[in-house]
Each structure stands twice: as C-alpha cells, then as structure tokens.
Amino acid sequence: MSPPGKRFPSWYLIADGDQAIPPDAERLFAKRMGATTTKVPTNHVAMVSHPDDVVTMIETAAAVPSTR
C-alpha cells in the first residue's frame, strides 16, 4: 500500500521563517509527498500571521476533484 501522500493530492504550506521546523526540511517533506506548495514569509504559526494565504491554499485544495 502506498502512503496517502502518494495516492491523494497534497498541499503543504512552507513557512520561510520557521525556526521550529527548518524551511529546507519543510521543502523536503513537501517534495517527498508530491505536494503543491505555498510559501509564506513568516514563522511557525502561518495561520495567525497569514490567514488569507492559508485560506486560499485550503480553498484551492478543496476545489480539486476527489481521486477516490
């Protein structure tokens, strides 16, 4: 069985100023799961400092037809 990230479309928000999870690690995670990425110039809590970017990413992901 393949990992869910390989079976379903995935999205990943990369916080370019994150000091908890290094941005290079975030890029690696996203690449491994084949995710569509959105990069924001912020810290670990992007949903607080860049809510519009987060909402846009979620709405984009929700608009993609299911592959099930």
PDB file with SEQRES, HELIX, SHEET and CRYST1 records, atoms N, CA, C and O in Angstrom:
SEQRES   1 A   68  MET SER PRO PRO GLY LYS ARG PHE PRO SER TRP TYR LEU          
SEQRES   2 A   68  ILE ALA ASP GLY ASP GLN ALA ILE PRO PRO ASP ALA GLU          
SEQRES   3 A   68  ARG LEU PHE ALA LYS ARG MET GLY ALA THR THR THR LYS          
SEQRES   4 A   68  VAL PRO THR ASN HIS VAL ALA MET VAL SER HIS PRO ASP          
SEQRES   5 A   68  ASP VAL VAL THR MET ILE GLU THR ALA ALA ALA VAL PRO          
SEQRES   6 A   68  SER THR ARG                                                  
HELIX    1 AA1 PRO A    4  ARG A    7  1                                   4    
HELIX    2 AA2 PRO A   23  ARG A   32  1                                  10    
HELIX    3 AA3 ALA A   46  SER A   49  1                                   4    
HELIX    4 AA4 PRO A   51  ALA A   63  1                                  13    
SHEET    1 AA1 2 TRP A  11  ALA A  15  0                                        
SHEET    2 AA1 2 THR A  36  VAL A  40  1                                        
CRYST1    1.000    1.000    1.000  90.00  90.00  90.00 P 1           1          
ATOM      1  N   MET A   1       0.848  -1.176   0.000  1.00  0.00           N  
ATOM      2  CA  MET A   1       0.000   0.000   0.000  1.00  0.00           C  
ATOM      3  C   MET A   1       0.892   1.237   0.000  1.00  0.00           C  
ATOM      4  O   MET A   1       1.859   1.318   0.757  1.00  0.00           O  
ATOM      5  N   SER A   2       0.557   2.194  -0.855  1.00  0.00           N  
ATOM      6  CA  SER A   2       1.359   3.416  -0.926  1.00  0.00           C  
ATOM      7  C   SER A   2       0.895   4.424   0.123  1.00  0.00           C  
ATOM      8  O   SER A   2      -0.260   4.403   0.549  1.00  0.00           O  
ATOM      9  N   PRO A   3       1.803   5.304   0.535  1.00  0.00           N  
ATOM     10  CA  PRO A   3       1.437   6.317   1.531  1.00  0.00           C  
ATOM     11  C   PRO A   3       0.335   7.230   0.999  1.00  0.00           C  
ATOM     12  O   PRO A   3       0.252   7.451  -0.210  1.00  0.00           O  
ATOM     13  N   PRO A   4      -0.519   7.769   1.886  1.00  0.00           N  
ATOM     14  CA  PRO A   4      -1.613   8.638   1.445  1.00  0.00           C  
ATOM     15  C   PRO A   4      -1.154   9.807   0.583  1.00  0.00           C  
ATOM     16  O   PRO A   4      -1.859  10.197  -0.348  1.00  0.00           O  
ATOM     17  N   GLY A   5       0.006  10.366   0.874  1.00  0.00           N  
ATOM     18  CA  GLY A   5       0.515  11.494   0.092  1.00  0.00           C  
ATOM     19  C   GLY A   5       0.773  11.134  -1.349  1.00  0.00           C  
ATOM     20  O   GLY A   5       0.788  12.009  -2.215  1.00  0.00           O  
ATOM     21  N   LYS A   6       0.977   9.850  -1.623  1.00  0.00           N  
ATOM     22  CA  LYS A   6       1.202   9.387  -2.992  1.00  0.00           C  
ATOM     23  C   LYS A   6      -0.112   9.053  -3.687  1.00  0.00           C  
ATOM     24  O   LYS A   6      -0.174   9.063  -4.916  1.00  0.00           O  
ATOM     25  N   ARG A   7      -1.158   8.759  -2.928  1.00  0.00           N  
ATOM     26  CA  ARG A   7      -2.442   8.369  -3.512  1.00  0.00           C  
ATOM     27  C   ARG A   7      -3.397   9.531  -3.702  1.00  0.00           C  
ATOM     28  O   ARG A   7      -4.255   9.486  -4.585  1.00  0.00           O  
ATOM     29  N   PHE A   8      -3.267  10.560  -2.900  1.00  0.00           N  
ATOM     30  CA  PHE A   8      -4.191  11.686  -2.924  1.00  0.00           C  
ATOM     31  C   PHE A   8      -3.418  12.984  -3.123  1.00  0.00           C  
ATOM     32  O   PHE A   8      -2.266  13.092  -2.702  1.00  0.00           O  
ATOM     33  N   PRO A   9      -4.046  13.968  -3.761  1.00  0.00           N  
ATOM     34  CA  PRO A   9      -3.371  15.264  -3.892  1.00  0.00           C  
ATOM     35  C   PRO A   9      -3.054  15.830  -2.507  1.00  0.00           C  
ATOM     36  O   PRO A   9      -3.834  15.671  -1.568  1.00  0.00           O  
ATOM     37  N   SER A  10      -1.910  16.486  -2.392  1.00  0.00           N  
ATOM     38  CA  SER A  10      -1.465  17.034  -1.108  1.00  0.00           C  
ATOM     39  C   SER A  10      -1.016  18.478  -1.287  1.00  0.00           C  
ATOM     40  O   SER A  10      -0.560  18.875  -2.360  1.00  0.00           O  
ATOM     41  N   TRP A  11      -1.153  19.249  -0.222  1.00  0.00           N  
ATOM     42  CA  TRP A  11      -0.705  20.632  -0.197  1.00  0.00           C  
ATOM     43  C   TRP A  11       0.132  20.836   1.054  1.00  0.00           C  
ATOM     44  O   TRP A  11      -0.099  20.192   2.078  1.00  0.00           O  
ATOM     45  N   TYR A  12       1.100  21.730   0.968  1.00  0.00           N  
ATOM     46  CA  TYR A  12       1.984  21.982   2.103  1.00  0.00           C  
ATOM     47  C   TYR A  12       2.307  23.468   2.137  1.00  0.00           C  
ATOM     48  O   TYR A  12       2.734  24.040   1.133  1.00  0.00           O  
ATOM     49  N   LEU A  13       2.107  24.080   3.271  1.00  0.00           N  
ATOM     50  CA  LEU A  13       2.424  25.493   3.471  1.00  0.00           C  
ATOM     51  C   LEU A  13       3.825  25.586   4.067  1.00  0.00           C  
ATOM     52  O   LEU A  13       4.065  25.096   5.170  1.00  0.00           O  
ATOM     53  N   ILE A  14       4.738  26.204   3.348  1.00  0.00           N  
ATOM     54  CA  ILE A  14       6.114  26.357   3.806  1.00  0.00           C  
ATOM     55  C   ILE A  14       6.270  27.731   4.437  1.00  0.00           C  
ATOM     56  O   ILE A  14       6.100  28.755   3.774  1.00  0.00           O  
ATOM     57  N   ALA A  15       6.591  27.744   5.714  1.00  0.00           N  
ATOM     58  CA  ALA A  15       6.831  28.995   6.437  1.00  0.00           C  
ATOM     59  C   ALA A  15       8.321  29.305   6.341  1.00  0.00           C  
ATOM     60  O   ALA A  15       9.144  28.672   7.002  1.00  0.00           O  
ATOM     61  N   ASP A  16       8.651  30.276   5.518  1.00  0.00           N  
ATOM     62  CA  ASP A  16      10.046  30.561   5.197  1.00  0.00           C  
ATOM     63  C   ASP A  16      10.889  31.008   6.390  1.00  0.00           C  
ATOM     64  O   ASP A  16      12.115  30.898   6.361  1.00  0.00           O  
ATOM     65  N   GLY A  17      10.237  31.512   7.434  1.00  0.00           N  
ATOM     66  CA  GLY A  17      10.989  31.968   8.601  1.00  0.00           C  
ATOM     67  C   GLY A  17      10.833  31.053   9.806  1.00  0.00           C  
ATOM     68  O   GLY A  17      11.150  31.435  10.932  1.00  0.00           O  
ATOM     69  N   ASP A  18      10.343  29.848   9.562  1.00  0.00           N  
ATOM     70  CA  ASP A  18      10.087  28.902  10.651  1.00  0.00           C  
ATOM     71  C   ASP A  18      11.392  28.529  11.351  1.00  0.00           C  
ATOM     72  O   ASP A  18      12.369  28.153  10.703  1.00  0.00           O  
ATOM     73  N   GLN A  19      11.399  28.636  12.676  1.00  0.00           N  
ATOM     74  CA  GLN A  19      12.573  28.242  13.449  1.00  0.00           C  
ATOM     75  C   GLN A  19      12.321  26.949  14.218  1.00  0.00           C  
ATOM     76  O   GLN A  19      13.233  26.414  14.848  1.00  0.00           O  
ATOM     77  N   ALA A  20      11.091  26.445  14.169  1.00  0.00           N  
ATOM     78  CA  ALA A  20      10.774  25.166  14.811  1.00  0.00           C  
ATOM     79  C   ALA A  20      11.029  24.014  13.841  1.00  0.00           C  
ATOM     80  O   ALA A  20      11.614  22.997  14.211  1.00  0.00           O  
ATOM     81  N   ILE A  21      10.586  24.183  12.608  1.00  0.00           N  
ATOM     82  CA  ILE A  21      10.841  23.202  11.549  1.00  0.00           C  
ATOM     83  C   ILE A  21      11.579  23.963  10.450  1.00  0.00           C  
ATOM     84  O   ILE A  21      11.003  24.866   9.843  1.00  0.00           O  
ATOM     85  N   PRO A  22      12.824  23.624  10.184  1.00  0.00           N  
ATOM     86  CA  PRO A  22      13.586  24.367   9.180  1.00  0.00           C  
ATOM     87  C   PRO A  22      12.895  24.342   7.813  1.00  0.00           C  
ATOM     88  O   PRO A  22      12.425  23.292   7.377  1.00  0.00           O  
ATOM     89  N   PRO A  23      12.832  25.493   7.137  1.00  0.00           N  
ATOM     90  CA  PRO A  23      12.186  25.547   5.830  1.00  0.00           C  
ATOM     91  C   PRO A  23      12.727  24.524   4.829  1.00  0.00           C  
ATOM     92  O   PRO A  23      11.970  24.009   4.006  1.00  0.00           O  
ATOM     93  N   ASP A  24      14.024  24.226   4.889  1.00  0.00           N  
ATOM     94  CA  ASP A  24      14.569  23.201   3.988  1.00  0.00           C  
ATOM     95  C   ASP A  24      13.951  21.835   4.280  1.00  0.00           C  
ATOM     96  O   ASP A  24      13.712  21.050   3.362  1.00  0.00           O  
ATOM     97  N   ALA A  25      13.696  21.555   5.546  1.00  0.00           N  
ATOM     98  CA  ALA A  25      13.034  20.294   5.909  1.00  0.00           C  
ATOM     99  C   ALA A  25      11.592  20.309   5.410  1.00  0.00           C  
ATOM    100  O   ALA A  25      11.093  19.297   4.917  1.00  0.00           O  
ATOM    101  N   GLU A  26      10.926  21.447   5.535  1.00  0.00           N  
ATOM    102  CA  GLU A  26       9.550  21.561   5.039  1.00  0.00           C  
ATOM    103  C   GLU A  26       9.500  21.309   3.537  1.00  0.00           C  
ATOM    104  O   GLU A  26       8.605  20.618   3.051  1.00  0.00           O  
ATOM    105  N   ARG A  27      10.462  21.868   2.801  1.00  0.00           N  
ATOM    106  CA  ARG A  27      10.512  21.645   1.353  1.00  0.00           C  
ATOM    107  C   ARG A  27      10.734  20.172   1.041  1.00  0.00           C  
ATOM    108  O   ARG A  27      10.136  19.638   0.108  1.00  0.00           O  
ATOM    109  N   LEU A  28      11.591  19.514   1.816  1.00  0.00           N  
ATOM    110  CA  LEU A  28      11.839  18.084   1.628  1.00  0.00           C  
ATOM    111  C   LEU A  28      10.571  17.277   1.905  1.00  0.00           C  
ATOM    112  O   LEU A  28      10.235  16.377   1.134  1.00  0.00           O  
ATOM    113  N   PHE A  29       9.869  17.584   2.989  1.00  0.00           N  
ATOM    114  CA  PHE A  29       8.611  16.887   3.310  1.00  0.00           C  
ATOM    115  C   PHE A  29       7.631  17.026   2.147  1.00  0.00           C  
ATOM    116  O   PHE A  29       7.025  16.050   1.704  1.00  0.00           O  
ATOM    117  N   ALA A  30       7.490  18.259   1.663  1.00  0.00           N  
ATOM    118  CA  ALA A  30       6.539  18.530   0.582  1.00  0.00           C  
ATOM    119  C   ALA A  30       6.930  17.781  -0.691  1.00  0.00           C  
ATOM    120  O   ALA A  30       6.075  17.227  -1.383  1.00  0.00           O  
ATOM    121  N   LYS A  31       8.213  17.770  -0.989  1.00  0.00           N  
ATOM    122  CA  LYS A  31       8.688  17.070  -2.194  1.00  0.00           C  
ATOM    123  C   LYS A  31       8.422  15.578  -2.081  1.00  0.00           C  
ATOM    124  O   LYS A  31       7.948  14.957  -3.033  1.00  0.00           O  
ATOM    125  N   ARG A  32       8.722  15.004  -0.935  1.00  0.00           N  
ATOM    126  CA  ARG A  32       8.512  13.562  -0.728  1.00  0.00           C  
ATOM    127  C   ARG A  32       7.051  13.162  -0.901  1.00  0.00           C  
ATOM    128  O   ARG A  32       6.755  12.077  -1.401  1.00  0.00           O  
ATOM    129  N   MET A  33       6.150  14.028  -0.492  1.00  0.00           N  
ATOM    130  CA  MET A  33       4.736  13.687  -0.610  1.00  0.00           C  
ATOM    131  C   MET A  33       4.120  14.191  -1.903  1.00  0.00           C  
ATOM    132  O   MET A  33       2.922  14.020  -2.129  1.00  0.00           O  
ATOM    133  N   GLY A  34       4.932  14.813  -2.757  1.00  0.00           N  
ATOM    134  CA  GLY A  34       4.440  15.298  -4.030  1.00  0.00           C  
ATOM    135  C   GLY A  34       3.430  16.412  -3.876  1.00  0.00           C  
ATOM    136  O   GLY A  34       2.492  16.530  -4.665  1.00  0.00           O  
ATOM    137  N   ALA A  35       3.626  17.224  -2.863  1.00  0.00           N  
ATOM    138  CA  ALA A  35       2.653  18.263  -2.523  1.00  0.00           C  
ATOM    139  C   ALA A  35       2.810  19.513  -3.372  1.00  0.00           C  
ATOM    140  O   ALA A  35       3.904  19.864  -3.813  1.00  0.00           O  
ATOM    141  N   THR A  36       1.692  20.164  -3.581  1.00  0.00           N  
ATOM    142  CA  THR A  36       1.677  21.507  -4.139  1.00  0.00           C  
ATOM    143  C   THR A  36       2.006  22.428  -2.972  1.00  0.00           C  
ATOM    144  O   THR A  36       1.388  22.331  -1.912  1.00  0.00           O  
ATOM    145  N   THR A  37       2.965  23.314  -3.158  1.00  0.00           N  
ATOM    146  CA  THR A  37       3.408  24.140  -2.036  1.00  0.00           C  
ATOM    147  C   THR A  37       2.988  25.600  -2.185  1.00  0.00           C  
ATOM    148  O   THR A  37       2.819  26.125  -3.286  1.00  0.00           O  
ATOM    149  N   THR A  38       2.830  26.217  -1.041  1.00  0.00           N  
ATOM    150  CA  THR A  38       2.630  27.655  -0.926  1.00  0.00           C  
ATOM    151  C   THR A  38       3.667  28.133   0.071  1.00  0.00           C  
ATOM    152  O   THR A  38       3.790  27.573   1.161  1.00  0.00           O  
ATOM    153  N   LYS A  39       4.411  29.160  -0.293  1.00  0.00           N  
ATOM    154  CA  LYS A  39       5.453  29.682   0.588  1.00  0.00           C  
ATOM    155  C   LYS A  39       5.004  31.022   1.151  1.00  0.00           C  
ATOM    156  O   LYS A  39       4.530  31.885   0.411  1.00  0.00           O  
ATOM    157  N   VAL A  40       5.151  31.196   2.448  1.00  0.00           N  
ATOM    158  CA  VAL A  40       4.827  32.467   3.089  1.00  0.00           C  
ATOM    159  C   VAL A  40       6.028  32.937   3.922  1.00  0.00           C  
ATOM    160  O   VAL A  40       6.709  32.126   4.550  1.00  0.00           O  
ATOM    161  N   PRO A  41       6.279  34.239   3.921  1.00  0.00           N  
ATOM    162  CA  PRO A  41       7.409  34.780   4.683  1.00  0.00           C  
ATOM    163  C   PRO A  41       7.018  34.996   6.143  1.00  0.00           C  
ATOM    164  O   PRO A  41       6.768  36.125   6.567  1.00  0.00           O  
ATOM    165  N   THR A  42       6.969  33.926   6.894  1.00  0.00           N  
ATOM    166  CA  THR A  42       6.520  34.023   8.274  1.00  0.00           C  
ATOM    167  C   THR A  42       7.173  32.952   9.127  1.00  0.00           C  
ATOM    168  O   THR A  42       8.041  32.213   8.664  1.00  0.00           O  
ATOM    169  N   ASN A  43       6.745  32.879  10.377  1.00  0.00           N  
ATOM    170  CA  ASN A  43       7.285  31.900  11.309  1.00  0.00           C  
ATOM    171  C   ASN A  43       6.422  30.639  11.334  1.00  0.00           C  
ATOM    172  O   ASN A  43       5.690  30.365  10.383  1.00  0.00           O  
ATOM    173  N   HIS A  44       6.509  29.896  12.394  1.00  0.00           N  
ATOM    174  CA  HIS A  44       5.847  28.599  12.535  1.00  0.00           C  
ATOM    175  C   HIS A  44       4.321  28.679  12.549  1.00  0.00           C  
ATOM    176  O   HIS A  44       3.659  27.682  12.260  1.00  0.00           O  
ATOM    177  N   VAL A  45       3.757  29.812  12.870  1.00  0.00           N  
ATOM    178  CA  VAL A  45       2.307  29.920  13.034  1.00  0.00           C  
ATOM    179  C   VAL A  45       1.719  30.751  11.883  1.00  0.00           C  
ATOM    180  O   VAL A  45       1.168  31.829  12.103  1.00  0.00           O  
ATOM    181  N   ALA A  46       1.842  30.239  10.671  1.00  0.00           N  
ATOM    182  CA  ALA A  46       1.402  30.960   9.474  1.00  0.00           C  
ATOM    183  C   ALA A  46      -0.089  31.249   9.482  1.00  0.00           C  
ATOM    184  O   ALA A  46      -0.526  32.260   8.933  1.00  0.00           O  
ATOM    185  N   MET A  47      -0.874  30.377  10.098  1.00  0.00           N  
ATOM    186  CA  MET A  47      -2.322  30.583  10.091  1.00  0.00           C  
ATOM    187  C   MET A  47      -2.738  31.820  10.879  1.00  0.00           C  
ATOM    188  O   MET A  47      -3.840  32.335  10.691  1.00  0.00           O  
ATOM    189  N   VAL A  48      -1.866  32.293  11.753  1.00  0.00           N  
ATOM    190  CA  VAL A  48      -2.161  33.507  12.516  1.00  0.00           C  
ATOM    191  C   VAL A  48      -1.662  34.742  11.767  1.00  0.00           C  
ATOM    192  O   VAL A  48      -2.373  35.743  11.675  1.00  0.00           O  
ATOM    193  N   SER A  49      -0.453  34.672  11.236  1.00  0.00           N  
ATOM    194  CA  SER A  49       0.136  35.846  10.590  1.00  0.00           C  
ATOM    195  C   SER A  49      -0.240  36.002   9.119  1.00  0.00           C  
ATOM    196  O   SER A  49      -0.169  37.108   8.584  1.00  0.00           O  
ATOM    197  N   HIS A  50      -0.636  34.919   8.456  1.00  0.00           N  
ATOM    198  CA  HIS A  50      -1.006  34.969   7.036  1.00  0.00           C  
ATOM    199  C   HIS A  50      -2.285  34.169   6.786  1.00  0.00           C  
ATOM    200  O   HIS A  50      -2.280  33.236   5.982  1.00  0.00           O  
ATOM    201  N   PRO A  51      -3.371  34.519   7.458  1.00  0.00           N  
ATOM    202  CA  PRO A  51      -4.592  33.720   7.315  1.00  0.00           C  
ATOM    203  C   PRO A  51      -5.145  33.693   5.888  1.00  0.00           C  
ATOM    204  O   PRO A  51      -5.706  32.684   5.463  1.00  0.00           O  
ATOM    205  N   ASP A  52      -4.991  34.784   5.153  1.00  0.00           N  
ATOM    206  CA  ASP A  52      -5.511  34.806   3.782  1.00  0.00           C  
ATOM    207  C   ASP A  52      -4.795  33.787   2.897  1.00  0.00           C  
ATOM    208  O   ASP A  52      -5.423  33.135   2.063  1.00  0.00           O  
ATOM    209  N   ASP A  53      -3.481  33.649   3.080  1.00  0.00           N  
ATOM    210  CA  ASP A  53      -2.724  32.655   2.305  1.00  0.00           C  
ATOM    211  C   ASP A  53      -3.163  31.239   2.658  1.00  0.00           C  
ATOM    212  O   ASP A  53      -3.272  30.374   1.789  1.00  0.00           O  
ATOM    213  N   VAL A  54      -3.411  31.020   3.936  1.00  0.00           N  
ATOM    214  CA  VAL A  54      -3.847  29.695   4.392  1.00  0.00           C  
ATOM    215  C   VAL A  54      -5.225  29.372   3.822  1.00  0.00           C  
ATOM    216  O   VAL A  54      -5.454  28.267   3.331  1.00  0.00           O  
ATOM    217  N   VAL A  55      -6.134  30.331   3.887  1.00  0.00           N  
ATOM    218  CA  VAL A  55      -7.487  30.118   3.362  1.00  0.00           C  
ATOM    219  C   VAL A  55      -7.436  29.847   1.852  1.00  0.00           C  
ATOM    220  O   VAL A  55      -8.122  28.952   1.357  1.00  0.00           O  
ATOM    221  N   THR A  56      -6.632  30.612   1.133  1.00  0.00           N  
ATOM    222  CA  THR A  56      -6.509  30.406  -0.314  1.00  0.00           C  
ATOM    223  C   THR A  56      -6.003  29.005  -0.622  1.00  0.00           C  
ATOM    224  O   THR A  56      -6.509  28.348  -1.532  1.00  0.00           O  
ATOM    225  N   MET A  57      -5.014  28.544   0.127  1.00  0.00           N  
ATOM    226  CA  MET A  57      -4.484  27.199  -0.099  1.00  0.00           C  
ATOM    227  C   MET A  57      -5.551  26.141   0.184  1.00  0.00           C  
ATOM    228  O   MET A  57      -5.690  25.185  -0.579  1.00  0.00           O  
ATOM    229  N   ILE A  58      -6.297  26.300   1.261  1.00  0.00           N  
ATOM    230  CA  ILE A  58      -7.349  25.336   1.617  1.00  0.00           C  
ATOM    231  C   ILE A  58      -8.457  25.339   0.566  1.00  0.00           C  
ATOM    232  O   ILE A  58      -8.935  24.279   0.162  1.00  0.00           O  
ATOM    233  N   GLU A  59      -8.863  26.524   0.126  1.00  0.00           N  
ATOM    234  CA  GLU A  59      -9.910  26.597  -0.898  1.00  0.00           C  
ATOM    235  C   GLU A  59      -9.454  25.975  -2.211  1.00  0.00           C  
ATOM    236  O   GLU A  59     -10.236  25.307  -2.889  1.00  0.00           O  
ATOM    237  N   THR A  60      -8.204  26.188  -2.569  1.00  0.00           N  
ATOM    238  CA  THR A  60      -7.655  25.579  -3.783  1.00  0.00           C  
ATOM    239  C   THR A  60      -7.660  24.056  -3.665  1.00  0.00           C  
ATOM    240  O   THR A  60      -8.062  23.353  -4.592  1.00  0.00           O  
ATOM    241  N   ALA A  61      -7.212  23.564  -2.528  1.00  0.00           N  
ATOM    242  CA  ALA A  61      -7.185  22.115  -2.307  1.00  0.00           C  
ATOM    243  C   ALA A  61      -8.597  21.529  -2.324  1.00  0.00           C  
ATOM    244  O   ALA A  61      -8.816  20.450  -2.875  1.00  0.00           O  
ATOM    245  N   ALA A  62      -9.537  22.226  -1.731  1.00  0.00           N  
ATOM    246  CA  ALA A  62     -10.919  21.733  -1.658  1.00  0.00           C  
ATOM    247  C   ALA A  62     -11.584  21.697  -3.028  1.00  0.00           C  
ATOM    248  O   ALA A  62     -12.516  20.921  -3.241  1.00  0.00           O  
ATOM    249  N   ALA A  63     -11.121  22.523  -3.954  1.00  0.00           N  
ATOM    250  CA  ALA A  63     -11.716  22.589  -5.281  1.00  0.00           C  
ATOM    251  C   ALA A  63     -11.246  21.469  -6.217  1.00  0.00           C  
ATOM    252  O   ALA A  63     -11.823  21.269  -7.286  1.00  0.00           O  
ATOM    253  N   VAL A  64     -10.207  20.748  -5.816  1.00  0.00           N  
ATOM    254  CA  VAL A  64      -9.688  19.666  -6.647  1.00  0.00           C  
ATOM    255  C   VAL A  64     -10.600  18.449  -6.514  1.00  0.00           C  
ATOM    256  O   VAL A  64     -10.925  18.031  -5.403  1.00  0.00           O  
ATOM    257  N   PRO A  65     -11.013  17.879  -7.653  1.00  0.00           N  
ATOM    258  CA  PRO A  65     -11.890  16.697  -7.588  1.00  0.00           C  
ATOM    259  C   PRO A  65     -11.219  15.540  -6.851  1.00  0.00           C  
ATOM    260  O   PRO A  65     -10.003  15.362  -6.924  1.00  0.00           O  
ATOM    261  N   SER A  66     -12.013  14.776  -6.155  1.00  0.00           N  
ATOM    262  CA  SER A  66     -11.511  13.618  -5.416  1.00  0.00           C  
ATOM    263  C   SER A  66     -10.993  12.565  -6.393  1.00  0.00           C  
ATOM    264  O   SER A  66     -11.546  12.388  -7.478  1.00  0.00           O  
ATOM    265  N   THR A  67      -9.937  11.876  -6.003  1.00  0.00           N  
ATOM    266  CA  THR A  67      -9.380  10.823  -6.839  1.00  0.00           C  
ATOM    267  C   THR A  67      -9.791   9.440  -6.366  1.00  0.00           C  
ATOM    268  O   THR A  67      -9.286   8.438  -6.872  1.00  0.00           O  
ATOM    269  N   ARG A  68     -10.688   9.371  -5.416  1.00  0.00           N  
ATOM    270  CA  ARG A  68     -11.131   8.080  -4.869  1.00  0.00           C  
ATOM    271  C   ARG A  68     -11.952   7.324  -5.869  1.00  0.00           C  
ATOM    272  O   ARG A  68     -12.409   6.217  -5.582  1.00  0.00           O  
TER     273      ARG A  68                                                      
END                                                                             
